[in-house]
Amino acid sequence: TNIDKHISNIRGSGRQPEISLLKRWRDIHQVVAPSFCPELSALRALRGQRFGYLAANFTTCLQYLRDEITSAVLIDPANTNNDVAEDMTDSDKRLAAAVARRSLEERNWEEIIW
């Protein structure tokens, strides 16, 4: 991948707060996913969503992971031949979906991202 293009894409998205929360969530809950996966998942999940609604948008990201990550195709914008989702095993994807489901059921932000 082209790291400079990827960084530019993420910075230009305006979704850094949601991406940061999603990466924090991934680390706290020990979800195995390379950095590109939460970044591209957030961008995919938040297409058409309003900016500035961090809690609602983060919830949308978790819903995306719960519902879509096991079959997601996350194309690297710098290399259209690279499906970043393939960097996760099926087991890792199922775990991410399950943890997202539990997080959405929790609804206690201290349990989800602290």
Secondary structure in CASP SS format (residue, H / E / C, confidence):
PFRMAT SS
TARGET T0000
AUTHOR 0000-0000-0000
METHOD secondary structure of the structure
MODEL  1
T C 1.00
N C 1.00
I H 1.00
D H 1.00
K H 1.00
H H 1.00
I H 1.00
S H 1.00
N H 1.00
I H 1.00
R H 1.00
G H 1.00
S H 1.00
G C 1.00
R C 1.00
Q H 1.00
P H 1.00
E H 1.00
I H 1.00
S H 1.00
L H 1.00
L H 1.00
K H 1.00
R H 1.00
W H 1.00
R H 1.00
D H 1.00
I H 1.00
H C 1.00
Q C 1.00
V C 1.00
V C 1.00
A C 1.00
P C 1.00
S C 1.00
F H 1.00
C H 1.00
P H 1.00
E H 1.00
L H 1.00
S H 1.00
A H 1.00
L H 1.00
R H 1.00
A H 1.00
L C 1.00
R C 1.00
G C 1.00
Q C 1.00
R C 1.00
F C 1.00
G C 1.00
Y C 1.00
L H 1.00
A H 1.00
A H 1.00
N H 1.00
F H 1.00
T H 1.00
T H 1.00
C H 1.00
L H 1.00
Q H 1.00
Y H 1.00
L H 1.00
R H 1.00
D H 1.00
E H 1.00
I C 1.00
T C 1.00
S C 1.00
A C 1.00
V C 1.00
L C 1.00
I E 1.00
D E 1.00
P C 1.00
A C 1.00
N E 1.00
T E 1.00
N E 1.00
N E 1.00
D E 1.00
V H 1.00
A H 1.00
E H 1.00
D H 1.00
M C 1.00
T C 1.00
D H 1.00
S H 1.00
D H 1.00
K H 1.00
R H 1.00
L H 1.00
A H 1.00
A H 1.00
A H 1.00
V H 1.00
A H 1.00
R H 1.00
R H 1.00
S H 1.00
L H 1.00
E H 1.00
E H 1.00
R C 1.00
N C 1.00
W H 1.00
E H 1.00
E H 1.00
I H 1.00
I H 1.00
W C 1.00
END
